[in-house]
Amino acid sequence: MEDPPVVAPVSVAVAPSLAMELFGAALVLRTGRKRPEQPLALFDPENPRSTELARRVRELWPNEMDCFSELLIVAHAGGVLFEQDAEVLLRRLPEAAQLDIGEPALASETPEDREELLARLDRLRRRPALRRRWVEFWADLWTEMRGPWEAEVREQLLDVSRQVRRRLDEGESVWGPDSRLPHWCDDDTGEVTGRLGAVVPSYLLGGWKVLVDLPGLVVLGHRFEVSDGVAQLRQRAAPLAEHLKALADPTRLAILAHLAARPARITDVARSFGISQPTASVHFKVLRDAGLVAADRRDGHTLYSADVRRFGMLRREGRQLVAEP
C-alpha cells in the first residue's frame, strides 16, 4: 500500500461510508447521547454487549476527545473510506494504520483536537498491541451493527445519496439540506468548506455534523432524513421559521435596520427608539440568539452591528424553500 496522492477534488462526491457509520456508532457509545430515532439493539442500555463496547471505546482513548476521526483518516489513507464491504474495510485497517501519513493539515479541527489526532495516529503506527485492540473494537462493533446495516440501512443510505446527488445537480447548495450547517461557512473553517469534496449521508451520526479535512479531501458527514415531500419541507422550514421569529416584531426589525446603517450601543438604540434599556436588551438578546447581530468591543463599550451576511443567508434559504417543486 502507498500513501494516497494529495490532489484537490474537482467535484463534490456523494456516497455513504461504512467507516463513517462506525465512527457515528462509536460516538454514541462513547457519549451515550443523541441516539438515532430508530431503535437499535446496539444502543439499548439493557444490552450487555452495548455496555461492554461502551467500556472498550472509552478505554481505547482515555481522554476528553469524543470523536474518532482517526478512523476516517486511516480509512482514507487505505483507500477504503467509501468501502461498503465490511470485510474489505476491516482487512485493510491494520495495514493502513501503519502508513506514514505525515502531519495532515486537519484544518477542520481545533489545535488541541489536531494534536490529539496526530498522537493517536502515531500510537497506532508504533504500538502493535494497541493497533490490534483498535481494529478488534471496530470488528466487534461491526458485528453488532451488521444485521440492521445489511437489512435496511445500506439501501436507505444509497437511496438518500441519489436524492442528494440529484438536488446538488439541480443547483442546490451543498449546505441546503440542513440550514444548521451554514455556520461553518461563516467562521474560520470557511477556507475548509470551500474545498469540500465529499458529502456522506449517515444513519448513525444522529444529531452530530462532521466536517473533516483529510489529506486531499474535505468530507462532510451528517444525517439526512428520508421522508415524503411534505415532511421534508416541514423539516427544512422549521429552523428557518425559528430565525424568522426574531424578525416578527416591528421594533426588532427596525432595530436591525438601524444597526445595518450604523453600529450602536444598546443605550444608544434605547434612546433613539424611546424605549427602556431593559426592553432594548431583550430585543438585542433575541437578535443575538438568531445570529443577526455581531458585537465589537471598542474602548470599553460594546458596539452592535447587523450581520448582513447572515440576513442574506436567511433570504436565500427562504427563496430555496418556496422554490421547491
Buried (B, 14 or more C-beta within 10 A) or exposed (E): EEEBEEEEBEEBBBBBBBBBBBBBBBBBBBBEEEBBEEEBEBBEEEBEBBEEBBEBBBEBBEEEBBBBBBBBBBBBBBBBBBBBEBEBBBBBBBEBBBBEBEEBBBBBBEEEBBEBBBEBBEBBBEEEEBBEBBBEBBBBBBEBBEEBBEEEBBEBBEEBBEBBBEBBEEEBBBBBBBBEBBBBBBEEBEEBBEBBBBBBBBBBBBEBBBBBBBBBBBBBBBBBEEEEEEEBBEBBBEEBEEBBEBBEBEEBBBBBEBBBEEBBBBEBBBEEBEBEEEEBBBBBEBBBEBBBBBEEEEEEEEBBBBBEEBBEBBEEBBEBBEEEE
